[in-house]
Amino acid sequence: MQRWRGYEAAPGGWGRSVVTIGVFDGVHQGHQATIGHAVARARELGVKSVVVTFDPHPAEVVRPGSHPAVLTEPARKAELIEALGVDVLCVVPFTAEFSRLPAEAFVHDILTEHLHAALVVVGDNFRFGHRAAGDVALLERLGRTFGFGVEDAPLVAEAGTVFSSTYIRSCVDAGDVRAAAAALGRPHRVEGVVVRGDQRGRELGYPTANLLTHRYAAVPADGVYAARLVRRGGDPLVAAVSIGTNPTFSGRERRVEAYALDFSGDLYGERLALDFVAHLREQRTYDAIEPLVAQIAEDVERTRRAVS
C-alpha cells in the first residue's frame, strides 16, 4: 500500500481511482464494510482504491479541546486499512485553513483534480466541506458535474445498534470491552511505552508493566481486565491489567498496569499493546496487604481462564 501525506502527493499521470473518505477511527466493522466495498469496486473497474483520512482529528481543529478519545493510533489505523487490500492511504493534514474549504472546492480540488475519482464510496451519514455543509445528495450532484459516480455503503448494525466510533468510545469508557470488540471485529487495543512506576507490584509478587499511553488514548474505565499483551516480534502473552489510581495506596495518578502471566524479564522501554478481552471487576480499596494479594491471585486465575 502506498502512503501519501496530502492529496497533492498524487503522482503525475495518476489514473482514475475509487475513493472513500473518513476519519475511520477504530476501523470498525462499519468502516471495514465501506472500505471493503471501495476496494471491491476498484478491482471491478480496474483502477486503484484510495482511502482519504485526516490528521489530526477534525474535531480538535474545529472545536479546540474537544478531541475525542482515539480508538486507533495512526500507525495502527494504517495497518488495519492496509489489511483490507487498499492501494493508497492518503492522510490529509487537517488545518484551520483546510476546514474552511467549501464543499464544492473539496470535491473539485481533491476528488477531481488530484485523485481523478471515477467513483466515490461513502457512508450514509457522510458530511464534508466547511461547516460540514456537504452531504451525500450534494456529492451526487457534484459527481454528475465532474464525472464520477457515488455509492453509499449502508451503516452496519447489530440488534438495532449502529456500529460507530462514538458508540465504541462509549463502550470503552464504560469498561464494556466485549461490546467494543463486537463492534470493532477484534479486541480494543491500547498502546504505550513501559515506564517505571512505584514498583509495588514487584514487592507484592506480581511485577507490572506501567504503560505510558497517548494523551488521547481510549483507555477503558477503571477496573481489572483480562487482556493479551503484544510485543513487537514476540508471541502474545496473557496479562491481567489494572486501570486506576491504586486506591489502596492512596494513589492519584491514573495508570495502566499489566502483569504478564508466566513471563520473567525486563520490559522497560518497550512499546507494548494490550488487547482487552474481558472486564473482571471494578477497582477496590483494601484495608491490608493480605486481602489485596489474595484478590490479585484470583484476578490472575480469572484472566487465565478468560484469555485461554
C-alpha positions in Angstrom: 0.0 0.0 0.0 1.3 3.5 -0.9 1.1 6.1 1.8 0.7 9.8 0.8 0.9 12.8 3.1 -1.6 15.1 1.5 -3.6 14.7 -1.7 -1.1 16.8 -3.5 1.3 13.8 -3.3 -0.7 12.1 -6.1 1.9 11.4 -8.8 1.8 12.9 -12.2 0.0 10.7 -14.6 -2.2 9.3 -11.8 -5.1 7.4 -13.4 -8.7 7.1 -12.3 -9.5 5.7 -8.8 -12.2 4.7 -6.4 -12.1 6.9 -3.3 -13.6 6.6 0.1 -13.3 9.4 2.7 -13.5 9.5 6.5 -11.7 9.7 9.8 -12.0 5.9 10.2 -11.0 6.0 13.9 -11.2 2.4 15.0 -11.5 0.9 11.5 -14.6 -0.8 13.0 -17.0 -3.1 11.2 -18.9 -0.3 9.6 -15.6 1.2 8.3 -14.5 -2.2 7.1 -17.7 -2.6 5.1 -17.2 0.8 3.4 -13.6 0.4 2.7 -14.1 -3.2 1.5 -16.8 -2.0 -0.9 -14.5 0.6 -2.3 -11.7 -2.0 -2.8 -14.0 -4.4 -4.5 -15.4 -1.8 -6.9 -11.9 -0.6 -7.7 -10.9 -4.1 -8.7 -14.1 -4.5 -10.8 -13.3 -1.2 -12.6 -9.6 -2.0 -13.0 -8.4 1.2 -11.1 -6.7 2.0 -7.8 -8.5 2.2 -4.5 -7.7 5.3 -2.3 -8.7 5.9 1.3 -8.6 9.6 2.3 -8.4 10.3 6.0 -7.3 13.2 8.2 -4.7 14.1 10.9 -5.3 15.5 13.4 -8.9 14.6 14.2 -11.1 17.4 12.6 -12.9 18.0 15.9 -9.7 19.2 17.5 -9.2 21.9 14.8 -12.9 22.9 14.5 -13.5 22.9 18.3 -10.1 23.0 20.1 -10.1 21.0 23.3 -12.8 18.6 22.1 -10.5 15.9 20.7 -12.4 12.6 21.2 -10.7 9.6 22.7 -8.6 7.8 20.0 -9.5 4.2 19.3 -6.6 3.6 16.9 -3.3 5.4 16.8 -2.2 6.5 13.2 0.2 3.6 12.7 -2.3 1.1 13.8 -5.0 2.6 11.7 -2.8 2.4 8.6 -2.0 -1.3 9.3 -5.7 -2.1 9.6 -6.6 -0.2 6.4 -3.7 -1.9 4.5 -5.0 -5.3 5.6 -8.3 -4.6 3.8 -6.4 -4.5 0.4 -6.3 -0.8 -0.1 -3.9 0.5 -2.8 -3.3 4.1 -1.4 -3.8 5.7 2.1 -3.9 9.4 1.7 -3.6 11.3 5.0 -4.7 14.9 4.7 -3.3 17.4 7.3 -6.5 18.9 8.8 -5.7 22.5 9.4 -7.8 25.5 10.2 -7.4 26.7 6.5 -8.4 23.3 5.2 -11.5 23.3 7.5 -12.7 26.4 5.7 -12.6 24.7 2.2 -16.1 24.9 0.7 -17.8 21.6 -0.2 -17.6 22.3 -3.9 -13.9 23.2 -3.7 -13.3 20.0 -1.6 -14.8 17.9 -4.5 -13.0 19.8 -7.3 -9.6 20.1 -5.7 -9.3 16.7 -4.0 -11.5 14.2 -5.8 -11.4 15.6 -9.3 -8.1 17.4 -9.9 -5.8 15.2 -7.8 -7.4 11.8 -7.3 -9.3 11.6 -10.6 -12.2 9.8 -8.9 -14.2 7.5 -11.1 -16.3 6.5 -8.1 -16.7 7.8 -4.5 -17.9 5.4 -1.8 -19.1 6.9 1.5 -21.3 6.1 4.4 -25.0 7.2 4.6 -24.1 9.9 7.2 -21.1 11.3 5.3 -20.5 15.1 5.6 -17.8 17.3 4.0 -16.7 20.8 3.4 -16.8 24.0 5.5 -19.2 23.6 8.5 -20.0 20.0 7.2 -22.3 21.7 4.6 -21.9 18.9 2.1 -23.9 15.7 2.3 -24.4 12.6 0.1 -27.0 14.4 -2.0 -24.7 17.2 -2.8 -21.8 14.8 -3.5 -24.1 13.0 -6.1 -24.9 16.3 -7.8 -21.3 17.4 -8.0 -20.4 13.9 -9.2 -22.7 14.4 -12.2 -20.9 17.6 -12.9 -17.4 16.4 -12.6 -17.9 12.9 -14.0 -17.8 10.5 -11.1 -20.3 8.2 -9.5 -21.3 8.0 -5.9 -22.2 4.8 -3.9 -23.2 4.9 -0.3 -22.3 2.0 1.9 -25.1 1.1 4.4 -24.4 1.5 8.1 -23.5 -1.7 9.9 -25.7 -2.6 12.9 -26.4 -5.5 15.3 -29.5 -5.9 17.4 -30.6 -2.4 16.4 -27.3 -0.8 17.4 -25.4 1.0 14.7 -21.7 0.5 14.9 -19.9 3.8 15.1 -16.7 5.3 16.6 -18.9 7.2 19.1 -20.7 4.1 20.2 -17.4 2.2 20.6 -15.9 5.0 22.6 -18.9 4.8 25.0 -18.4 1.1 25.4 -14.7 1.5 26.2 -15.5 4.4 28.6 -17.9 2.1 30.4 -15.5 -0.7 30.6 -17.6 -2.9 28.3 -14.7 -4.2 26.2 -16.7 -7.2 24.9 -19.3 -4.9 23.3 -16.4 -2.8 21.9 -14.8 -5.9 20.4 -18.0 -6.9 18.8 -18.3 -3.6 17.0 -14.6 -3.4 16.1 -14.4 -7.0 14.9 -11.4 -7.5 17.1 -10.4 -6.6 20.7 -9.9 -3.0 21.6 -6.2 -2.1 21.8 -4.3 0.4 23.9 -0.6 1.0 23.2 2.1 2.6 25.2 5.8 2.6 26.3 6.7 0.8 29.5 8.0 3.3 32.1 9.0 2.9 35.7 6.2 3.1 38.3 6.2 2.7 42.1 7.3 -1.0 41.8 4.7 -2.0 44.4 3.6 -5.0 42.1 7.1 -6.4 42.3 7.0 -6.1 46.1 3.7 -8.0 46.1 5.0 -10.8 43.9 3.2 -9.5 40.7 5.6 -7.2 38.8 3.6 -5.0 36.4 4.5 -3.1 33.2 3.3 0.5 33.7 2.2 1.8 30.3 2.6 5.5 29.3 -0.2 5.9 26.8 -1.0 8.6 24.3 -2.8 11.6 25.9 -6.0 11.0 23.8 -5.9 7.2 24.0 -9.3 5.5 24.6 -8.4 3.8 27.9 -11.2 1.6 29.4 -12.9 2.6 32.7 -11.1 2.0 35.9 -11.1 -1.7 36.8 -9.3 -5.0 36.3 -9.3 -6.7 32.9 -8.1 -9.8 31.1 -6.0 -9.0 28.1 -3.4 -10.1 25.6 -0.1 -8.3 25.8 1.5 -7.9 22.3 5.2 -7.3 22.0 6.9 -6.4 18.7 8.4 -9.5 17.2 7.2 -11.7 20.1 4.3 -14.1 20.8 1.3 -12.5 22.7 1.3 -13.0 26.4 -1.7 -13.4 28.7 -2.0 -10.3 31.0 -4.0 -9.1 34.0 -4.5 -5.4 33.6 -5.3 -2.9 36.3 -6.5 0.6 35.4 -7.0 3.3 38.0 -5.3 5.2 40.8 -4.3 2.3 43.1 -6.8 3.4 45.9 -5.3 1.0 48.5 -2.1 3.1 48.3 -3.9 6.5 48.1 -2.7 6.9 44.5 -3.8 10.0 42.5 -2.3 9.3 39.0 -4.4 7.2 36.8 -2.3 4.3 35.4 -2.5 1.3 33.1 -0.5 -1.6 34.7 -0.2 -5.0 33.1 1.0 -8.2 34.9 2.2 -10.7 32.2 1.4 -14.2 33.3 4.2 -16.8 33.0 6.8 -14.2 32.0 10.0 -13.1 33.5 12.1 -10.4 32.1 12.6 -6.7 31.7 10.0 -4.8 29.6 11.2 -1.3 30.5 11.4 1.0 27.4 9.5 -1.4 25.2 6.4 -0.3 23.2 3.6 -2.7 24.0 0.0 -3.2 23.0 -2.8 -4.5 25.2 -5.8 -6.2 23.5 -8.6 -6.2 26.0 -10.6 -9.4 26.3 -12.9 -9.1 29.3 -13.7 -6.9 32.3 -13.2 -8.8 35.5 -14.1 -6.4 38.3 -14.1 -2.8 39.5 -11.3 -1.1 41.4 -11.5 -1.7 45.2 -9.8 -0.4 48.3 -8.3 -2.9 50.8 -7.5 -2.3 54.4 -4.4 -4.6 54.4 -1.9 -6.1 52.0 -3.0 -9.7 52.5 -6.5 -9.5 51.1 -5.1 -7.4 48.2 -2.6 -10.1 47.3 -5.3 -12.8 47.6 -7.5 -10.8 45.2 -4.7 -10.3 42.7 -4.1 -14.1 42.7 -7.8 -14.6 42.0 -7.6 -12.0 39.2 -4.7 -13.8 37.6 -6.6 -17.1 37.6 -9.7 -15.5 36.1 -7.5 -13.8 33.5 -6.0 -17.2 32.5 -9.5 -18.7 32.1 -10.8 -15.7 30.1 -8.0 -15.5 27.6 -7.2 -19.2 27.1 
